[in-house]
Amino acid sequence: MTSINAPPHPPVHPGHPVSARPTTRWRAVTAALVAAVAGAGLAHLGHRARIRVLRRELARSRHAARHDVLTGLGNRAVLNDQLDADSVDLLALVDLDGFKQVNDTHGHLAGDHVLRHIAHRLTAVLDDTGTAIRLGGDEFALTWPHPPPDALAAIEAVVSELARPIRLPHGPQLVPVATAGAAVAGTGLRGTALLAAADAALYTARATGRQVHLTTRPTPHPGPGGRRRRDTRPTPKEEIPWTPPPSP
């Protein structure tokens, strides 16, 4: 059987998000699925039946390539595509502070439960005005194609929504604590520059003990090599995150 070889990935440029180009990605997916269909004992099916199976597998793989398995949110590929298309006018990066202690104290199933609730809240608070994306771990991104009239208030509302208690299955309620850094697109602040500015704003919010920091201009990145450094020192708001809410 003739094999289909995908072309090599494009060169990686330092400081830029790493993502396969759509053409490369889907050629590789198509090649893998053609091989899977050929080797999965489907040769007995008619031509149309094989095509239907292949289309279903392509749709499933295409969805999986752009969505987080745990939460159903878009993944980093969605953010990269939006930035490449210059379709983001407001970008917020959101971290869940101290989330590791949820897994350490209550187990990873409890952590997964919390992340699904967080994803649901992010989707609900955006209400079709933007896109919620899980970047990985406890890090999320929110994108708006058009900034709300009061961008700072909109992001503060997101952080407030995330702070509502979450009850664990067969366990206590926990109060999430989130930090957000955001950047509004403008002259010189598009694409990867917008991502770098939001990343730096998140670092500033964490370093100053504020929950939200918004910038409207390119910001020199504080981290080495253009990457944000996580500040592991406890700030006043980080000393008691994820604690059960006080009894009424």
C-alpha positions in Angstrom: 0.0 0.0 0.0 1.4 3.4 -0.9 2.2 5.5 2.2 1.5 9.2 2.5 4.3 11.2 4.2 3.5 14.5 5.8 6.0 17.3 5.1 8.3 18.4 8.0 7.2 21.0 10.5 8.1 24.6 9.8 11.1 26.1 11.7 10.4 27.2 15.2 11.2 30.8 16.0 12.2 31.7 19.5 9.5 33.5 21.4 6.8 32.4 19.1 4.0 29.9 20.0 4.8 26.4 18.6 2.0 25.1 16.4 1.9 23.0 13.3 0.5 24.7 10.2 -3.1 23.6 9.4 -2.0 22.0 6.1 0.8 20.0 7.7 -1.4 19.0 10.6 -4.3 17.7 8.5 -2.2 16.0 6.0 -0.7 14.0 8.8 -4.1 13.3 10.3 -5.5 12.2 6.9 -2.6 9.9 6.3 -3.0 8.3 9.8 -6.7 7.8 9.3 -6.3 6.3 5.8 -3.8 3.8 7.3 -6.1 3.1 10.2 -9.2 2.5 8.0 -7.1 0.2 5.7 -5.8 -1.8 8.6 -8.9 -1.9 10.8 -10.6 -4.8 9.1 -12.9 -2.5 7.1 -11.9 -3.8 3.7 -15.1 -5.8 3.5 -17.2 -2.6 3.6 -18.3 -1.0 0.4 -16.7 2.2 -0.9 -19.3 4.5 0.5 -19.3 2.9 3.9 -15.5 3.3 4.1 -15.8 6.9 3.1 -18.4 7.5 5.9 -16.2 5.9 8.5 -13.2 8.0 7.3 -15.3 11.2 7.5 -16.4 10.4 11.0 -12.9 9.7 12.1 -11.6 12.9 10.4 -14.3 14.9 12.2 -13.5 13.3 15.5 -9.7 13.8 15.1 -10.2 17.4 13.9 -12.2 18.2 17.0 -9.7 16.5 19.3 -6.8 18.4 17.7 -8.4 21.7 18.7 -10.2 20.9 22.0 -9.1 20.1 25.5 -10.2 16.5 26.4 -11.0 17.3 30.1 -13.0 20.5 29.8 -14.1 20.6 26.2 -12.7 24.1 25.8 -10.6 25.1 22.8 -6.9 24.4 23.2 -3.7 26.3 22.4 -4.1 25.6 18.7 -7.3 27.7 18.7 -5.5 30.6 20.4 -2.6 30.4 17.9 -5.0 30.4 15.0 -6.9 33.4 16.4 -3.7 35.4 16.9 -2.4 34.4 13.5 -5.7 35.7 12.0 -5.4 38.9 14.0 -9.0 38.3 15.2 -8.3 39.1 18.9 -8.9 42.6 20.3 -8.8 41.7 24.0 -6.8 38.8 25.4 -6.8 37.7 29.1 -4.7 35.0 30.6 -6.1 33.5 33.8 -4.2 31.4 36.4 -5.8 29.5 39.3 -3.5 30.3 42.2 -2.5 27.5 44.5 -4.4 24.9 42.4 -1.7 22.3 43.0 -2.9 21.9 46.6 -6.3 20.8 45.4 -4.7 17.8 43.7 -2.3 17.2 46.6 -5.0 17.4 49.3 -8.1 16.0 47.6 -6.7 14.0 44.7 -6.6 14.4 40.9 -10.3 13.4 40.4 -11.2 16.4 42.6 -8.9 18.6 40.6 -10.5 17.5 37.4 -14.0 18.2 38.9 -12.8 21.8 39.7 -11.3 22.4 36.3 -14.6 21.3 34.6 -16.5 23.7 36.8 -14.1 26.5 36.0 -14.4 25.9 32.3 -18.2 25.9 32.5 -18.1 29.3 34.4 -15.7 30.8 31.9 -18.0 29.8 29.0 -21.1 31.1 30.8 -19.6 34.5 31.7 -18.4 35.1 28.2 -21.9 34.4 26.9 -20.9 34.0 23.2 -19.0 37.3 23.3 -15.6 35.6 23.3 -13.8 32.3 23.5 -12.6 30.4 26.6 -9.4 28.3 26.0 -7.5 26.0 28.3 -3.8 26.4 27.7 -2.9 23.5 30.1 -2.9 22.7 33.8 -4.5 25.6 35.7 -3.9 28.2 32.9 -6.7 29.5 30.7 -7.0 32.2 28.1 -10.0 34.4 27.2 -10.3 36.1 23.8 -12.7 38.7 22.6 -13.0 39.7 18.9 -14.3 43.1 20.1 -13.4 44.5 23.5 -16.3 45.2 25.9 -17.0 48.9 26.7 -15.1 48.4 30.0 -12.5 45.8 29.5 -11.2 45.9 33.1 -14.6 45.5 34.6 -15.3 42.6 32.3 -12.2 40.7 33.4 -12.8 41.6 37.0 -16.3 40.0 36.6 -14.7 36.8 35.3 -12.4 36.6 38.3 -15.3 37.3 40.7 -17.4 34.5 39.0 -14.5 32.1 39.4 -14.3 32.9 43.1 -17.7 31.3 43.9 -17.4 28.1 46.0 -17.2 24.8 44.2 -18.4 21.7 46.1 -16.4 18.6 45.6 -18.2 15.3 45.2 -18.4 13.7 48.7 -16.2 16.5 50.0 -16.0 20.1 51.1 -16.6 23.3 49.2 -13.5 25.1 48.0 -13.1 28.8 47.2 -11.0 29.3 44.0 -8.6 32.1 43.7 -7.6 33.4 40.3 -5.2 36.0 38.9 -5.7 37.6 35.4 -3.5 39.6 33.1 -4.9 41.2 30.0 -4.0 43.3 27.0 -6.0 45.3 24.6 -4.9 45.2 21.0 -3.7 48.3 19.3 -0.8 49.8 17.3 2.2 47.5 17.8 0.1 45.1 19.9 -1.1 42.3 17.7 -0.6 38.6 17.4 2.3 37.3 19.5 3.0 40.8 20.8 -0.5 40.8 22.3 0.2 37.4 23.9 3.5 38.7 25.4 1.8 41.8 26.8 -1.0 39.8 28.4 1.6 37.4 29.8 3.6 40.3 31.3 0.4 41.8 32.7 -0.3 38.5 34.5 3.2 38.5 36.0 2.6 42.1 37.2 -0.8 41.2 38.8 0.9 38.3 40.6 4.0 40.3 41.7 1.9 43.2 43.0 -0.7 41.0 44.8 -3.6 42.3 42.5 -6.1 39.9 41.0 -6.3 41.7 37.7 -3.9 43.9 35.6 -4.8 45.3 32.2 -2.4 46.9 29.7 -3.0 48.8 26.5 0.6 49.0 25.2 3.5 46.7 24.5 5.3 45.7 27.7 8.9 44.5 28.1 8.6 41.0 29.4 10.0 40.5 32.9 10.8 36.8 32.5 14.1 35.4 31.1 14.0 34.5 27.4 10.6 36.2 26.9 8.8 33.8 29.2 7.0 34.7 32.4 8.4 33.4 35.6 5.9 32.1 38.1 6.3 34.0 41.4 6.2 31.2 44.0 6.3 33.5 47.0 3.0 33.7 48.8 1.2 37.0 48.5 -1.6 38.0 51.0 -4.3 36.7 48.7 -2.4 33.4 48.1 -1.8 32.4 51.7 -5.2 30.8 52.1 -6.6 29.9 48.7 -8.9 27.0 48.1 -10.2 27.0 51.7 -13.8 26.1 52.6 -16.0 29.2 52.8 -16.8 30.5 56.3 -19.9 29.1 58.0 -22.8 31.4 58.0 
